């Protein structure tokens, strides 16, 4: 880092009127990184194509039965450590110089620092420590509470790159990742900024999160099997994904390699239930149609859809109906959650990166774990070489939040 500019320079660097009102399609991806229980981006992709899974049955906390979980290490990772690893990957991947000081940040997390709050409570009441929380608890007396607020991951990245740009910290349950990317796209298209680090991070392996999902009946008792006739629920997973988004002009000026572009996004809400998806798929259909219309795409032009695919009864049934209704001609689909686990708020951002990898390699990743497909879908069961130019990524969050992102080949 070469220090920060003064406020006069910051004012002078603001986009001119001529740069505003950019049309959809001007936002390109010039960098991306993920960390999942399968590894970093390249390792995750290789193991995913090989049909491997990181989901294992683990007993981690007292009074909570063993459940299938996908973890990066033998003990739950802290959200700050996970974020730092992913950000380091993203920054290392940049071969050309970037002016980070005015780069905006749009990073969300559904759980954020919740695990620290849980450990803090246990420490305050003097409850017997659980071995998997010792690393967190040992830091608590020295951890300022302001460092544990929900927007902490976004602020951490802004500080790490020494940015004076805008900071956004969306929270939309399992739709957080795609919402964070969509917000970044709006910031660039409106001329608020030329460059954004966007994505999400989730370290959800904590007693409260596991107990809550278990009480809801959402956790699988065995493996995660999206769209399988015998599916029994989701498997929680740790993960993060960050993308560097830029205006085409900014990317061209620094001669950056363009990995793909964000064509459009669609967002709606069911207004139905605090957790269950609306069995009436009207709002979800509207989100997909918004995305297609804004991107000037036809349904027939979509080559691949990365589905939310949680392995739960309600989500998979509704999502299958959604695909059958809007893509009657058929389209290749898969979900990565059988391999990486459900990374909650990070899942959509991870899915977006996997869509870009499919575009780059012309290979569609498989839906790991599915053995007996219940629905009439073109579900990719093993890695499939196929022309991939246009992709959609679906995310659905508690509260009926529906987000769809369109990504296409440059």
C-alpha positions as CSV (number, residue, x, y, z in Angstrom):
1,X,0.0,0.0,0.0
2,X,1.3,3.5,-0.8
3,X,-0.8,5.5,1.7
4,X,-4.2,7.1,1.3
5,X,-5.1,10.2,-0.8
6,X,-6.4,13.3,0.8
7,X,-10.0,14.3,0.7
8,X,-9.5,16.8,-2.2
9,X,-8.2,13.9,-4.3
10,X,-11.1,11.8,-3.2
11,X,-13.5,14.4,-4.4
12,X,-11.7,14.9,-7.7
13,X,-11.8,11.1,-8.4
14,X,-15.6,10.9,-8.3
15,X,-17.2,9.7,-11.6
16,X,-18.1,12.3,-14.1
17,X,-21.7,12.8,-15.3
18,X,-20.6,11.1,-18.6
19,X,-19.8,7.9,-16.7
20,X,-23.2,7.6,-15.1
21,X,-26.2,5.6,-16.3
22,X,-24.1,2.8,-17.6
23,X,-26.1,0.1,-19.4
24,X,-26.5,-3.4,-18.1
25,X,-23.5,-5.6,-19.2
26,X,-20.9,-2.9,-18.4
27,X,-20.0,-4.8,-15.2
28,X,-17.3,-7.4,-15.7
29,X,-15.5,-9.9,-13.4
30,X,-11.7,-9.5,-13.3
31,X,-10.9,-11.6,-10.2
32,X,-12.5,-14.3,-8.0
33,X,-11.6,-16.5,-5.1
34,X,-13.3,-19.0,-2.9
35,X,-12.6,-21.1,0.1
36,X,-14.7,-24.1,0.9
37,X,-14.4,-27.3,2.8
38,X,-13.0,-28.8,-0.5
39,X,-10.2,-26.2,-0.6
40,X,-9.3,-23.0,-2.5
41,X,-10.8,-22.2,-5.9
42,X,-8.7,-24.6,-8.0
43,X,-8.9,-27.4,-5.5
44,X,-12.6,-27.0,-4.9
45,X,-13.2,-27.1,-8.7
46,X,-11.0,-30.1,-9.2
47,X,-12.5,-32.1,-6.4
48,X,-16.1,-31.0,-7.3
49,X,-15.6,-32.3,-10.9
50,X,-14.3,-35.6,-9.5
51,X,-17.5,-36.0,-7.5
52,X,-15.9,-35.7,-4.1
53,X,-17.7,-34.4,-1.0
54,X,-16.3,-32.7,2.1
55,X,-19.5,-33.5,4.1
56,X,-18.6,-35.7,7.1
57,X,-20.6,-36.8,10.3
58,X,-19.1,-34.8,13.2
59,X,-19.8,-34.6,16.9
60,X,-18.5,-31.1,17.9
61,X,-20.6,-29.8,20.8
62,X,-21.9,-31.2,24.1
63,X,-25.6,-32.1,24.1
64,X,-25.8,-31.8,20.2
65,X,-25.8,-35.1,18.3
66,X,-23.4,-35.7,15.5
67,X,-24.5,-34.3,12.2
68,X,-23.1,-34.2,8.6
69,X,-21.0,-31.0,8.3
70,X,-18.5,-29.7,5.8
71,X,-15.5,-28.0,7.6
72,X,-12.3,-26.5,6.3
73,X,-10.2,-27.9,9.3
74,X,-10.8,-30.2,12.2
75,X,-12.2,-27.4,14.3
76,X,-14.7,-24.7,13.2
77,X,-12.9,-21.8,11.5
78,X,-13.4,-18.2,12.6
79,X,-15.1,-15.9,10.1
80,X,-12.3,-13.4,10.2
81,X,-9.7,-16.1,9.4
82,X,-11.8,-17.5,6.6
83,X,-12.3,-14.0,5.2
84,X,-8.6,-13.2,5.4
85,X,-7.7,-16.4,3.5
86,X,-10.1,-15.7,0.7
87,X,-9.1,-12.0,0.4
88,X,-5.4,-13.0,0.2
89,X,-6.3,-15.4,-2.7
90,X,-8.2,-12.6,-4.5
91,X,-5.4,-10.0,-4.1
92,X,-2.7,-12.5,-5.1
93,X,-4.6,-13.4,-8.2
94,X,-4.3,-9.8,-9.5
95,X,-1.5,-9.6,-12.0
96,X,-2.0,-5.9,-12.8
97,X,-1.9,-3.1,-10.4
98,X,-5.2,-2.0,-8.9
99,X,-5.9,1.3,-7.1
100,X,-7.6,-0.1,-4.1
101,X,-8.1,3.1,-2.2
102,X,-11.3,4.0,-3.9
103,X,-12.6,0.4,-4.4
104,X,-16.0,-0.1,-2.8
105,X,-16.8,-3.2,-0.7
106,X,-20.0,-5.2,-0.8
107,X,-19.7,-8.2,1.5
108,X,-22.5,-9.8,3.4
109,X,-22.8,-12.6,6.0
110,X,-25.9,-14.2,7.4
111,X,-24.3,-15.3,10.6
112,X,-21.3,-12.9,10.6
113,X,-19.7,-12.9,14.1
114,X,-22.5,-14.9,15.7
115,X,-20.0,-17.6,16.9
116,X,-18.0,-15.0,18.8
117,X,-21.2,-13.8,20.4
118,X,-22.1,-17.3,21.5
119,X,-18.7,-17.9,22.9
120,X,-18.8,-14.5,24.6
121,X,-22.0,-15.4,26.4
122,X,-20.6,-18.8,27.5
123,X,-17.5,-17.0,28.9
124,X,-19.5,-14.3,30.7
125,X,-21.7,-16.8,32.5
126,X,-18.8,-19.1,33.3
127,X,-20.1,-22.1,31.5
128,X,-17.8,-25.0,31.0
129,X,-15.9,-24.5,27.7
130,X,-16.3,-26.7,24.7
131,X,-13.0,-27.6,23.2
132,X,-13.9,-26.4,19.8
133,X,-14.6,-22.9,21.1
134,X,-11.4,-22.4,23.1
135,X,-9.7,-20.4,20.3
136,X,-12.6,-18.0,20.3
137,X,-13.0,-17.8,24.0
138,X,-9.3,-17.0,24.6
139,X,-9.6,-13.9,22.5
140,X,-12.8,-12.6,24.1
141,X,-11.4,-10.4,26.9
142,X,-9.4,-8.5,24.2
143,X,-12.0,-8.4,21.5
144,X,-13.8,-5.0,21.2
145,X,-17.5,-5.6,20.8
146,X,-17.6,-3.2,17.9
147,X,-15.5,-5.7,16.0
148,X,-18.3,-8.3,16.3
149,X,-21.2,-6.3,14.7
150,X,-22.8,-7.8,11.6
151,X,-21.0,-5.5,9.2
152,X,-17.6,-6.5,10.6
153,X,-16.5,-8.6,7.5
154,X,-17.2,-5.8,5.0
155,X,-15.3,-3.3,7.2
156,X,-12.4,-5.7,7.7
157,X,-11.9,-5.9,3.9
158,X,-12.1,-2.2,3.5
159,X,-9.4,-1.7,6.1
160,X,-7.2,-4.4,4.7
161,X,-7.2,-2.8,1.2
162,X,-7.1,0.7,2.8
163,X,-10.2,1.8,0.8
164,X,-12.1,5.1,1.2
165,X,-14.9,3.8,-1.0
166,X,-18.4,2.9,-0.1
167,X,-19.0,-0.1,2.2
168,X,-22.1,-2.3,1.9
169,X,-23.0,-5.2,4.2
170,X,-26.2,-6.9,2.9
171,X,-27.9,-9.6,5.0
172,X,-30.5,-11.7,3.3
173,X,-30.2,-15.1,4.9
174,X,-29.2,-17.7,2.3
175,X,-29.6,-15.2,-0.5
176,X,-26.9,-12.9,1.0
177,X,-24.2,-13.8,-1.4
178,X,-26.1,-13.0,-4.6
179,X,-27.6,-9.9,-3.1
180,X,-24.1,-8.6,-2.2
181,X,-23.0,-9.0,-5.8
182,X,-26.2,-7.5,-7.2
183,X,-25.7,-4.4,-4.9
184,X,-22.2,-4.1,-6.2
185,X,-23.4,-4.2,-9.8
186,X,-25.9,-1.3,-9.0
187,X,-23.0,0.7,-7.5
188,X,-21.0,0.4,-10.7
189,X,-23.8,0.9,-13.2
190,X,-25.0,4.0,-11.4
191,X,-21.5,5.5,-11.4
192,X,-21.0,5.4,-7.7
193,X,-17.7,3.6,-8.2
194,X,-15.7,1.8,-10.9
195,X,-14.6,-1.2,-8.8
196,X,-16.1,-3.3,-6.0
197,X,-14.9,-6.4,-4.1
198,X,-18.2,-8.3,-3.6
199,X,-19.2,-11.6,-2.1
200,X,-19.9,-13.2,1.2
201,X,-18.4,-15.2,4.0
202,X,-19.9,-17.7,6.4
203,X,-18.5,-19.7,9.4
204,X,-21.8,-21.1,10.7
205,X,-20.5,-24.1,12.7
206,X,-21.7,-23.1,16.2
207,X,-23.9,-24.7,18.8
208,X,-26.8,-22.2,18.2
209,X,-26.8,-22.6,14.5
210,X,-26.7,-26.4,14.5
211,X,-29.3,-26.6,17.2
212,X,-31.6,-24.2,15.4
213,X,-31.5,-25.9,12.1
214,X,-31.8,-29.3,13.9
215,X,-34.9,-28.1,15.8
216,X,-36.4,-26.9,12.5
217,X,-35.9,-30.4,11.1
218,X,-33.8,-29.0,8.3
219,X,-30.5,-30.9,9.0
220,X,-29.9,-34.2,7.3
221,X,-29.2,-37.2,9.4
222,X,-26.9,-38.6,6.7
223,X,-25.4,-37.2,3.5
224,X,-26.8,-34.2,1.7
225,X,-28.6,-35.4,-1.4
226,X,-30.1,-32.5,-3.4
227,X,-33.3,-33.5,-5.4
228,X,-33.0,-37.1,-4.3
229,X,-36.1,-39.1,-3.5
230,X,-34.6,-40.0,-0.2
231,X,-33.2,-36.5,0.7
232,X,-33.5,-35.7,4.4
233,X,-32.1,-32.2,4.7
234,X,-29.1,-29.9,4.4
235,X,-25.5,-30.2,5.7
236,X,-24.0,-27.0,7.1
237,X,-20.7,-25.9,5.6
238,X,-18.1,-23.3,5.9
239,X,-17.2,-21.1,3.0
240,X,-16.5,-17.7,1.4
241,X,-16.4,-16.3,-2.1
242,X,-15.1,-12.9,-3.3
243,X,-15.3,-11.4,-6.8
244,X,-13.6,-8.3,-8.1
245,X,-16.2,-6.4,-10.2
246,X,-15.2,-3.5,-12.4
247,X,-16.7,-1.3,-15.0
248,X,-15.6,-2.3,-18.5
249,X,-13.8,1.0,-18.9
250,X,-11.8,0.5,-15.7
251,X,-10.9,-3.1,-16.5
252,X,-9.8,-2.1,-20.0
253,X,-7.7,0.8,-18.8
254,X,-5.6,-1.5,-16.6
255,X,-5.6,-4.3,-19.2
256,X,-7.2,-6.7,-16.8
257,X,-8.2,-10.2,-17.9
258,X,-12.0,-10.4,-18.0
259,X,-13.4,-13.6,-16.6
260,X,-17.0,-13.0,-17.5
261,X,-19.7,-10.3,-17.1
262,X,-22.7,-9.8,-14.9
263,X,-25.6,-9.5,-17.3
264,X,-28.4,-8.8,-14.8
265,X,-30.1,-9.8,-11.5
266,X,-33.7,-10.3,-10.3
267,X,-34.9,-10.0,-6.7
268,X,-38.4,-10.6,-5.2
269,X,-39.9,-11.7,-1.9
270,X,-42.6,-14.3,-1.2
271,X,-44.1,-12.4,1.8
272,X,-45.3,-15.8,2.9
273,X,-43.5,-17.3,6.0
274,X,-40.6,-16.6,8.2
275,X,-38.7,-19.7,7.0
276,X,-40.7,-21.9,4.7
277,X,-40.8,-21.1,0.9
278,X,-44.1,-20.2,-0.6
279,X,-45.4,-23.3,-2.4
280,X,-46.9,-20.9,-4.9
281,X,-43.9,-20.1,-7.1
282,X,-45.2,-16.8,-8.4
283,X,-42.6,-14.6,-6.7
284,X,-39.7,-16.9,-7.5
285,X,-40.8,-17.0,-11.1
286,X,-40.9,-13.2,-11.2
287,X,-37.3,-13.0,-10.0
288,X,-36.1,-15.3,-12.8
289,X,-38.2,-13.4,-15.4
290,X,-36.9,-10.1,-14.1
291,X,-33.3,-11.4,-14.5
292,X,-33.9,-12.7,-18.1
293,X,-35.7,-9.5,-19.2
294,X,-33.1,-7.2,-17.8
295,X,-30.4,-9.2,-19.4
296,X,-32.3,-9.4,-22.7
297,X,-32.1,-13.2,-22.6
298,X,-34.5,-15.8,-23.7
299,X,-35.0,-18.8,-21.4
300,X,-33.8,-21.0,-24.3
301,X,-30.4,-19.2,-24.4
302,X,-29.5,-20.3,-20.8
303,X,-26.9,-23.1,-20.9
304,X,-26.6,-23.9,-17.2
305,X,-28.3,-23.1,-13.9
306,X,-26.5,-23.5,-10.6
307,X,-29.5,-24.3,-8.3
308,X,-29.9,-23.5,-4.6
309,X,-30.4,-27.2,-4.1
310,X,-30.3,-27.6,-0.3
311,X,-31.4,-31.2,-0.1
312,X,-34.5,-30.2,1.9
313,X,-38.0,-31.4,1.0
314,X,-39.6,-28.0,0.5
315,X,-36.8,-26.2,-1.3
316,X,-36.0,-28.9,-3.8
317,X,-39.6,-29.6,-4.7
318,X,-40.3,-25.9,-5.3
319,X,-37.1,-25.3,-7.2
320,X,-37.7,-28.3,-9.5
321,X,-41.2,-26.9,-10.3
322,X,-39.6,-23.5,-11.0
323,X,-37.2,-24.9,-13.5
324,X,-39.9,-27.1,-15.1
325,X,-42.2,-24.1,-15.5
326,X,-39.8,-21.6,-16.9
327,X,-37.5,-23.9,-18.8
328,X,-39.8,-26.5,-20.4
329,X,-37.3,-27.1,-23.2
330,X,-34.8,-28.4,-20.6
331,X,-31.6,-26.9,-19.2
332,X,-28.6,-28.5,-17.5
333,X,-28.7,-27.9,-13.7
334,X,-26.8,-28.9,-10.6
335,X,-26.1,-27.9,-7.0
336,X,-22.8,-27.9,-5.3
337,X,-24.1,-28.3,-1.7
338,X,-23.8,-32.1,-1.7
339,X,-20.0,-31.5,-2.0
340,X,-19.4,-28.3,0.0
341,X,-22.3,-28.3,2.4
342,X,-24.7,-25.5,2.7
343,X,-22.6,-22.4,3.3
344,X,-25.7,-20.3,4.1
345,X,-25.1,-16.7,3.2
346,X,-22.0,-17.6,1.2
347,X,-23.6,-20.2,-1.0
348,X,-24.9,-17.8,-3.7
349,X,-21.5,-16.1,-4.1
350,X,-19.8,-19.6,-4.3
351,X,-22.4,-20.6,-6.9
352,X,-21.6,-17.5,-9.0
353,X,-17.9,-18.3,-9.0
354,X,-18.7,-21.9,-10.0
355,X,-20.8,-20.6,-12.9
356,X,-17.8,-18.5,-14.1
357,X,-15.6,-21.6,-13.8
358,X,-18.1,-23.5,-16.0
359,X,-17.9,-20.7,-18.5
360,X,-14.1,-20.7,-18.5
361,X,-13.6,-24.4,-18.8
362,X,-16.8,-25.3,-20.7
363,X,-17.5,-28.0,-18.1
364,X,-20.6,-28.2,-16.0
365,X,-20.0,-29.4,-12.4
366,X,-22.0,-32.4,-11.1
367,X,-24.6,-32.5,-8.4
368,X,-22.7,-34.6,-5.8
369,X,-24.7,-36.9,-3.6
370,X,-27.8,-37.4,-5.7
371,X,-28.5,-41.1,-6.3
372,X,-32.2,-41.5,-7.1
373,X,-33.5,-38.3,-8.8
374,X,-37.1,-37.6,-7.9
375,X,-37.8,-34.9,-10.5
376,X,-37.7,-34.6,-14.2
377,X,-34.7,-32.4,-14.5
378,X,-31.5,-32.5,-16.6
379,X,-29.5,-32.8,-13.5
380,X,-25.8,-33.2,-14.2
381,X,-24.6,-36.3,-12.3
382,X,-21.0,-36.3,-13.4
383,X,-18.8,-33.5,-14.9
384,X,-20.2,-32.8,-18.4
385,X,-18.2,-31.1,-21.2
386,X,-20.7,-28.8,-22.9
387,X,-20.8,-25.3,-24.5
388,X,-21.5,-22.8,-21.7
389,X,-22.0,-19.2,-22.5
390,X,-24.9,-18.1,-20.4
391,X,-25.6,-19.2,-16.8
392,X,-28.0,-18.4,-14.0
393,X,-27.4,-18.8,-10.3
394,X,-30.3,-19.2,-7.9
395,X,-30.5,-18.3,-4.2
396,X,-33.5,-18.5,-1.9
397,X,-33.4,-17.3,1.7
398,X,-35.5,-17.4,4.8
399,X,-38.3,-14.9,4.8
400,X,-39.0,-15.8,1.1
401,X,-36.1,-13.9,-0.4
402,X,-35.5,-14.9,-4.1
403,X,-32.4,-13.7,-5.9
404,X,-31.2,-14.7,-9.4
405,X,-28.0,-13.7,-11.0
406,X,-27.1,-13.9,-14.7
407,X,-23.5,-14.4,-15.7
408,X,-22.2,-14.8,-19.2
409,X,-19.0,-15.4,-21.3
410,X,-17.2,-12.3,-22.4
